[in-house]
Amino acid sequence: MKYLHRPFCAVPSQAMVLRLYEGGWGEPETGLRQIEPGTTLPEETVIELTHPANLTFSFELLQPVGGASLKCAVVRWHEPDPGANGTSFTFETKEDEPGEHLIRVVVKDTTDLVHPEMAGGNALISMHSWTVKVKVSPQPTPNARANANAATCGGISSLSACYLDERIKAAGKFRFS
């Protein structure tokens, strides 16, 4: 098949590609993945952010060493922007969306060497995901500000009373015990 400088025909080419992706033949035991191992950033899969913040997620596509780059990979980022593509994505927190967010990238090999009906399952698909936990710092309420100022104003509970108390003390016309 591969002797006499002739390429594999369609069936052995397809079998070779599927075998590489399905694994069970050596290292890695689970087969090849289009996401280059060890290149996902951030490395942690659970990240905590406090709004306002942004963070870039990225990875490298598996490429042949010394050969032409692959042109048959489709990259899709799912959540929060299902239409994003490319090897990096920047997540920006939103004040009205605290909680957990799943950031997932899916890479699919669209090679012509494997017939679509024979590519069943997930052999030609690689995925990686991160969980982002977004916290929003609570904004002080007007009552909380008044209570905080009252504590620094000798226990007076009104902002205007506190202001007047400071003005009167500064003028020196009255004495407070």
N, C-alpha and C positions, 0 to 999 in steps of 0.2 A: 504494500500500500504506500509506504513512504519511501520506498527504494526507487532508484532510477530517476531521482529528482522530480517526482510527481507528487502533488499534494494528496492528502486523504480525500476520499470521495465524501459525499454528504453524510451518510450514515455513520462512518467511523469518526468524522469530525464532530458531529453532534454528541456521540457517545463519549469522546474525549473531554469535551467541554463540560458535560453534565457530571462526569466522574470527578473532574477537578473541583467542581462546586459542591458536590454531594459528600465528599470526604470518604473516610474509611480506608485510605490508602497510605497514610503516613502522617507527617506534620504539615499543617495542623489537622488533627484527627477529624474535626468537623468540616473540613474542606476550606476552600478559598472564600474570602469575603471581599466585596468591593471596597469596603472601608479598611484602609491600611491599619493593621493592629498597632496600638500604642500612639495613635495620632489624634485621638479625639480630645478636644479641649473645650472646657475645662476637664481635667481628668476625673474629678469627683462627679458622681451621677446624681447627687442631691446637693443643691446649692440654696443658700438662704440669702435673700436680698431685702433691703429696706428701701422703700420708695422715698425719693426718686433715685433710680439707678438703671444702668443698662449693662449688658454683658454679651460678649460675642462668643458664639458656639461655632466650632469648626472641626474639620477632619481632612484627611488626605485620601484621595482615591487611590486604590491599588493600581499601579502602573508597571508595565514591563521595564526591566532594567536595561537601559541603553537602547530601547526601541521606541517606536512612535507611541505617543500618548493615546489612550483609549478614547474613542469617539462614540462608543456605543453604550455609555452609562447615562441613565436618567436619574437625576437627583431631585427629590421632593422633600421639603420641610413641612411637617404636619404640626399644626398648633404651635404658635398662635397664627401663623400665616400659611395656610395650605397651598398657596401658589408660589411660594418662594423656592428658588433653586440656586445651585452653586454650592461651594464647599464651606461657606460660612454664613451665619445668620446672627443678627444682633437683636436681642430681646430687650425691650424697654418696659419698665414697670409702669403701671397706671394706678393712680390713686384710688379709682373706683373698682379695681380688680385685685384685691388682696387674696391670699390663699395659695393653693398649689396649682402649678401650671406644668403640663407635660410637654416638653420640647422633644420632637422625634424627627429623625432624618431617615429617609428610605432611599436606597440606591438600587436600581434595577439594571441588570445587564440586558441590553436589547440586541445582542449579537444576532447576525443573520445565520450563524452556524447551527443554531438550535431552532427547530421548527416550533412555532407558537403552541401547537397542540401537544408537543412533547415536553415543553418547559413547565409542565404542571408543578404544583406545589410552590415552595419558596426557594428552590435551589438557586435561582438567579437573582434573588433579592437579599440585600443586607440592610439591617436596621440598627440604630443606636438611639438611646433616649436619655434624657436628663429630667429630673424633677426640680422645679424652681419653686421655692416657698417664699412668697412675697408678703412682707409685713409693711403696714402703713403706720407711721408714728402718729399717735393720737394728737390732734390739734387741741390746745387748751380752749375751754369754753369761756365766755365772758365772766361767768360766775367764778370759775376757777381762778381767773386773773384777779378778780376783786378780792377773793379770799387770800390769795398770795400776797397782794399789796396790803391788805388789812393786817396780815401777820407782821409785816415790816413797819406798820404804822401804829404800833402800840395797841393793836386789837380793835381799832375802829373799823367797822364793817362796810362803810360806804367809801367809794373812791373820792367823791367830792368832799366828804368830811375829812378824809385823809389829806387831800390837797389843801383844804382850808387850815387844818391843824398845822401843816408844815409852813404855810404862809404866815400864820399868826406867830408861830415860834420864831420864824425868821425876823419878823417885825419887832419882836421883843416886848410887845404890849401886854401880853398875858403870861401868867406862869401856870404851868401844868405840873402836877405832882406825879 
